[in-house]
């Protein structure tokens, strides 16, 4: 995880510090070169100026390192092994208006719901959860082995779920993955036509995979544009007032799957159900197995230590010179 965006503004505070330090050193250089103090003339004054300049740089470095440490800066990621204590299958379902587009007499949403019911029936021993989304995601069913509760949640999945426009795939995946504990082997099944309006789908897919989830994307719809209607059956208009038609965004969903190291399949492919049913059974039997997950490496302790070292150096380098009085010996 990179540093927080607010870090930039705190680092910009170094600009006035740098200007003030440069102004001070310029005045000090003029004072020494003018012979204002015999104790700072010649080589002694030059060394003192060099030390003060180095001290100013060390102070700036100490500030920058402290800001980065306070912002939660991380130094990359590493893979660690973790034993799965539990497992779950999280279904992420697009219920936006475009999913009401009918092809061969059946809407994309109805075909997706039938697929989910059949998939759960093939692996009833697993813990299932359901996140439906339109403009914003909603958890319709938390993780449960209660088949009736899950089926009841499916009955509420439709465009009337929220009034928010659009289809935010990234937010939906983030919400579904958040519901799984750190020791849970998670299968994230994302069904929809891929017409994302959130812009974070690839990022969230990769993030979920980095946390150990397996992702499977199922594309609902055809590659030819189909008219989009609302829950009442009225055509949905685009920004120019024309009837909106959208195809299955197959390239986008395949790209998300590649970013997550997962799989992409079309809902109308006869091989899709058997492949997903196999994944579901494998996930259900995961507890007790070891798995490798990607975790961020926290750089805060190292940055804090380096900041203290730089601050100590700044204090030492900025100390005033020792003046010796002629004719006196210790």
C-alpha positions as CSV (number, residue, x, y, z in Angstrom):
1,X,0.0,0.0,0.0
2,X,1.5,3.4,-0.9
3,X,1.6,6.4,1.3
4,X,-1.5,8.3,2.0
5,X,-2.2,11.1,-0.5
6,X,-2.1,13.7,2.4
7,X,1.6,12.9,2.7
8,X,2.3,15.1,-0.3
9,X,0.9,18.2,1.5
10,X,2.9,17.5,4.6
11,X,6.1,17.1,2.5
12,X,5.3,20.4,0.8
13,X,5.9,22.0,4.3
14,X,9.6,21.4,3.6
15,X,9.5,24.2,1.0
16,X,9.4,27.1,3.4
17,X,11.9,25.2,5.7
18,X,14.3,25.0,2.7
19,X,13.8,28.7,1.8
20,X,14.4,29.8,5.4
21,X,17.5,27.5,5.7
22,X,18.9,28.9,2.5
23,X,18.3,32.5,3.6
24,X,20.0,31.8,7.0
25,X,23.0,30.2,5.4
26,X,23.3,33.1,2.9
27,X,23.4,35.6,5.8
28,X,25.8,33.5,7.8
29,X,28.1,33.2,4.8
30,X,28.1,37.0,4.3
31,X,28.7,37.5,8.0
32,X,31.7,35.1,8.1
33,X,33.2,36.4,4.9
34,X,32.9,40.0,6.1
35,X,35.1,39.2,9.1
36,X,32.4,40.1,11.6
37,X,33.8,37.6,14.1
38,X,37.4,36.6,14.1
39,X,36.5,33.3,15.7
40,X,34.6,32.3,12.5
41,X,37.0,33.5,10.0
42,X,38.9,31.4,7.4
43,X,38.8,27.6,7.5
44,X,36.8,27.5,10.8
45,X,34.0,29.5,9.3
46,X,34.0,27.4,6.1
47,X,33.7,24.2,8.1
48,X,30.9,25.7,10.2
49,X,29.0,26.7,7.1
50,X,29.4,23.2,5.6
51,X,28.2,21.6,8.9
52,X,25.1,23.9,9.1
53,X,24.2,23.1,5.4
54,X,24.5,19.4,6.2
55,X,22.5,19.9,9.3
56,X,19.7,21.6,7.3
57,X,19.6,18.7,4.9
58,X,19.5,16.1,7.7
59,X,16.6,18.0,9.3
60,X,14.7,18.0,6.1
61,X,15.3,14.3,5.7
62,X,14.2,13.6,9.3
63,X,10.9,15.5,8.6
64,X,10.3,13.6,5.3
65,X,10.9,10.2,6.9
66,X,8.7,11.1,9.9
67,X,5.8,12.1,7.6
68,X,6.1,8.9,5.6
69,X,6.2,6.8,8.8
70,X,3.1,8.5,10.1
71,X,1.2,8.0,6.9
72,X,1.4,4.2,7.0
73,X,3.9,3.9,4.1
74,X,4.6,0.3,3.1
75,X,7.6,-1.2,1.4
76,X,6.1,-3.5,-1.1
77,X,4.5,-6.9,-0.4
78,X,5.5,-10.4,0.4
79,X,3.8,-13.8,0.3
80,X,3.1,-15.6,3.5
81,X,1.5,-19.0,4.2
82,X,-1.7,-19.2,6.2
83,X,-3.9,-22.1,7.1
84,X,-7.6,-21.8,6.1
85,X,-9.8,-22.0,9.1
86,X,-13.0,-21.6,7.1
87,X,-14.3,-21.2,3.6
88,X,-17.0,-19.2,1.8
89,X,-18.5,-18.5,-1.6
90,X,-19.4,-14.9,-2.1
91,X,-21.7,-14.1,-5.1
92,X,-21.5,-10.6,-6.5
93,X,-24.5,-9.9,-8.7
94,X,-25.1,-7.0,-11.1
95,X,-28.7,-5.9,-10.8
96,X,-28.5,-2.7,-12.8
97,X,-31.0,-1.9,-15.6
98,X,-28.8,-3.3,-18.3
99,X,-29.2,-6.7,-16.7
100,X,-32.9,-6.5,-17.7
101,X,-32.0,-6.7,-21.3
102,X,-33.8,-9.7,-22.9
103,X,-32.0,-12.1,-25.2
104,X,-33.9,-15.2,-26.5
105,X,-36.9,-14.2,-24.4
106,X,-35.1,-14.2,-21.1
107,X,-33.4,-11.3,-19.3
108,X,-29.7,-11.4,-18.3
109,X,-30.7,-11.1,-14.7
110,X,-33.1,-14.1,-14.7
111,X,-30.5,-16.3,-16.4
112,X,-28.0,-15.2,-13.7
113,X,-30.4,-16.0,-10.9
114,X,-31.1,-19.4,-12.3
115,X,-27.4,-20.1,-12.5
116,X,-26.8,-19.0,-8.9
117,X,-29.6,-21.2,-7.6
118,X,-28.2,-24.2,-9.4
119,X,-24.7,-23.5,-8.3
120,X,-25.7,-23.3,-4.6
121,X,-27.7,-26.5,-4.9
122,X,-24.6,-28.3,-6.2
123,X,-22.6,-27.3,-3.1
124,X,-25.1,-26.8,-0.3
125,X,-22.6,-27.6,2.4
126,X,-20.6,-24.3,1.7
127,X,-21.2,-21.0,3.4
128,X,-22.8,-18.7,0.8
129,X,-23.1,-14.9,0.8
130,X,-24.7,-12.5,-1.7
131,X,-23.9,-8.9,-2.6
132,X,-26.1,-7.3,-5.2
133,X,-25.2,-4.0,-6.7
134,X,-26.4,-1.2,-8.9
135,X,-24.8,2.2,-8.3
136,X,-23.9,1.0,-4.8
137,X,-23.5,-2.5,-3.4
138,X,-25.8,-4.0,-0.8
139,X,-25.2,-7.2,1.2
140,X,-28.5,-9.1,0.8
141,X,-27.2,-12.2,2.6
142,X,-24.2,-12.5,4.9
143,X,-22.3,-15.8,4.9
144,X,-24.6,-18.7,5.8
145,X,-25.3,-22.3,5.3
146,X,-29.0,-21.7,5.4
147,X,-30.2,-22.4,1.9
148,X,-33.7,-20.9,2.5
149,X,-32.2,-17.6,3.7
150,X,-29.9,-17.4,0.7
151,X,-32.8,-18.2,-1.7
152,X,-34.9,-15.5,0.0
153,X,-32.1,-13.0,-0.5
154,X,-32.0,-13.9,-4.2
155,X,-35.7,-12.9,-4.5
156,X,-34.8,-9.3,-3.6
157,X,-32.1,-9.0,-6.2
158,X,-33.3,-6.6,-8.9
159,X,-33.0,-3.0,-10.1
160,X,-35.4,-1.8,-7.5
161,X,-32.9,-2.6,-4.8
162,X,-31.4,0.9,-4.8
163,X,-32.1,4.2,-6.6
164,X,-28.5,4.8,-7.4
165,X,-27.6,4.7,-11.1
166,X,-24.8,2.9,-12.7
167,X,-22.9,-0.4,-11.9
168,X,-20.0,-0.1,-9.5
169,X,-18.3,-3.5,-9.8
170,X,-15.2,-2.4,-7.8
171,X,-17.2,-1.3,-4.8
172,X,-19.3,-4.6,-4.9
173,X,-16.2,-6.8,-5.0
174,X,-14.6,-4.8,-2.1
175,X,-17.7,-5.2,0.0
176,X,-18.0,-9.0,-0.7
177,X,-14.3,-9.6,0.1
178,X,-14.5,-7.5,3.2
179,X,-17.0,-9.9,4.7
180,X,-14.5,-12.8,4.7
181,X,-12.2,-13.2,7.7
182,X,-8.4,-13.4,7.3
183,X,-8.5,-17.2,7.7
184,X,-11.3,-17.8,5.2
185,X,-10.7,-19.5,1.8
186,X,-12.9,-17.3,-0.4
187,X,-14.3,-17.9,-3.9
188,X,-15.7,-14.7,-5.4
189,X,-18.2,-15.3,-8.2
190,X,-19.0,-12.1,-10.1
191,X,-22.0,-12.2,-12.4
192,X,-23.0,-9.4,-14.7
193,X,-22.7,-7.8,-18.2
194,X,-19.4,-6.0,-17.3
195,X,-20.7,-2.5,-18.0
196,X,-18.9,-0.9,-15.1
197,X,-19.3,2.8,-14.1
198,X,-17.1,2.8,-11.0
199,X,-13.7,2.5,-12.7
200,X,-12.1,0.5,-9.8
201,X,-13.0,-3.0,-10.9
202,X,-9.5,-4.1,-12.0
203,X,-7.9,-2.6,-8.8
204,X,-10.4,-4.3,-6.5
205,X,-10.1,-7.6,-8.3
206,X,-6.3,-7.6,-8.0
207,X,-6.6,-6.6,-4.3
208,X,-9.0,-9.4,-3.5
209,X,-6.7,-11.9,-5.2
210,X,-3.7,-10.5,-3.3
211,X,-5.6,-11.2,-0.1
212,X,-6.0,-14.9,-1.1
213,X,-9.4,-14.9,-2.8
214,X,-10.1,-16.9,-6.0
215,X,-12.1,-14.9,-8.5
216,X,-14.4,-16.2,-11.2
217,X,-16.2,-13.8,-13.6
218,X,-19.3,-14.9,-15.4
219,X,-20.4,-12.7,-18.4
220,X,-24.2,-12.5,-18.9
221,X,-25.4,-11.3,-22.3
222,X,-24.5,-11.3,-25.9
223,X,-21.8,-9.4,-27.8
224,X,-24.4,-7.5,-29.8
225,X,-26.0,-4.5,-28.0
226,X,-29.4,-5.1,-26.4
227,X,-31.9,-2.4,-25.4
228,X,-31.7,-1.3,-21.8
229,X,-35.0,-1.0,-19.9
230,X,-36.0,-0.1,-16.4
231,X,-38.0,-2.1,-13.9
232,X,-41.3,-0.8,-15.5
233,X,-40.1,-1.9,-19.0
234,X,-39.6,1.6,-20.3
235,X,-36.5,2.3,-22.4
236,X,-33.5,3.8,-20.6
237,X,-32.1,6.9,-22.5
238,X,-28.5,7.9,-22.8
239,X,-27.1,11.4,-22.2
240,X,-28.4,12.6,-25.6
241,X,-31.9,11.3,-25.0
242,X,-31.6,8.3,-27.3
243,X,-32.6,4.7,-26.3
244,X,-29.6,3.0,-24.7
245,X,-28.3,-0.4,-25.9
246,X,-25.4,-2.2,-24.3
247,X,-23.6,-5.5,-25.2
248,X,-21.7,-7.8,-22.8
249,X,-18.5,-6.0,-22.0
250,X,-16.5,-9.2,-22.5
251,X,-13.1,-7.6,-22.9
252,X,-13.4,-5.7,-19.6
253,X,-14.4,-8.7,-17.6
254,X,-11.7,-10.8,-19.1
255,X,-9.2,-8.1,-18.2
256,X,-10.4,-8.1,-14.6
257,X,-10.0,-11.8,-14.4
258,X,-6.4,-11.6,-15.8
259,X,-5.6,-8.9,-13.2
260,X,-6.7,-11.2,-10.4
261,X,-5.2,-14.4,-11.8
262,X,-8.8,-15.7,-12.0
263,X,-11.1,-17.0,-14.7
264,X,-13.6,-15.6,-17.1
265,X,-16.5,-17.6,-18.7
266,X,-19.7,-16.7,-20.5
267,X,-23.0,-17.7,-18.9
268,X,-24.3,-19.3,-22.1
269,X,-21.2,-21.6,-22.4
270,X,-22.4,-25.1,-21.4
271,X,-19.0,-25.8,-19.7
272,X,-19.3,-22.8,-17.3
273,X,-21.6,-24.5,-14.8
274,X,-19.4,-27.6,-14.4
275,X,-16.3,-25.5,-14.0
276,X,-17.8,-23.3,-11.3
277,X,-19.4,-26.2,-9.5
278,X,-16.0,-27.8,-9.3
279,X,-14.5,-24.6,-7.9
280,X,-17.3,-24.3,-5.4
281,X,-16.7,-27.9,-4.2
282,X,-13.0,-27.3,-3.9
283,X,-13.6,-24.1,-1.9
284,X,-16.0,-25.9,0.4
285,X,-13.3,-28.5,1.3
286,X,-10.6,-25.9,1.8
287,X,-10.6,-25.6,5.7
288,X,-7.4,-27.1,7.0
289,X,-5.4,-26.5,3.8
290,X,-2.4,-24.1,3.7
291,X,-2.5,-21.2,1.2
292,X,-0.2,-18.4,0.1
293,X,-1.4,-14.8,0.4
294,X,0.2,-11.5,-0.4
295,X,0.5,-9.1,2.6
296,X,1.9,-5.5,2.7
297,X,5.2,-5.0,4.4
298,X,4.9,-2.2,7.0
299,X,7.9,0.1,6.7
300,X,6.8,2.4,9.6
301,X,9.3,1.1,12.3
302,X,12.3,1.4,9.9
303,X,11.2,4.9,8.7
304,X,10.8,6.0,12.3
305,X,14.2,4.8,13.3
306,X,15.8,6.5,10.2
307,X,14.0,9.7,11.1
308,X,15.4,9.7,14.6
309,X,18.9,9.1,13.3
310,X,18.6,11.9,10.8
311,X,17.2,14.2,13.5
312,X,20.2,13.3,15.8
313,X,22.6,14.1,12.9
314,X,20.9,17.4,12.3
315,X,21.3,18.4,16.0
316,X,25.0,17.4,16.1
317,X,25.8,19.1,12.8
318,X,24.0,22.3,13.8
319,X,25.9,22.8,17.0
320,X,27.8,26.1,17.3
321,X,31.6,26.1,16.9
322,X,33.9,25.9,19.9
323,X,35.6,29.2,20.3
324,X,39.1,29.3,21.8
325,X,40.4,32.4,23.5
326,X,44.0,33.2,22.6
327,X,46.6,33.0,25.3
328,X,44.6,30.6,27.5
329,X,45.3,27.0,28.0
330,X,43.0,24.5,29.8
